[in-house]
Amino acid sequence: AEPAPSAEPSGTLTVLLGGRPAGLPVPALAYPQGVSLGAVSAAL
């Protein structure tokens, strides 16, 4: 199911490294998924 067009964005993203919250590692940005996650992380 997709959200209604008028729905407000919501949610959180937490990157875990070794079980601890961390920023997105720079090498992850070499992958399309990493770029997408980086865009979300920057918006938070």
Residue pairs with C-beta under 8 A, 6 or more apart in sequence:
12 44
13 37
13 40
13 41
13 44
14 21
15 21
15 22
15 23
15 24
15 37
15 41
16 22
17 25
23 41
24 34
24 37
24 38
24 41
27 34
28 34
28 37
28 38
29 35
29 38
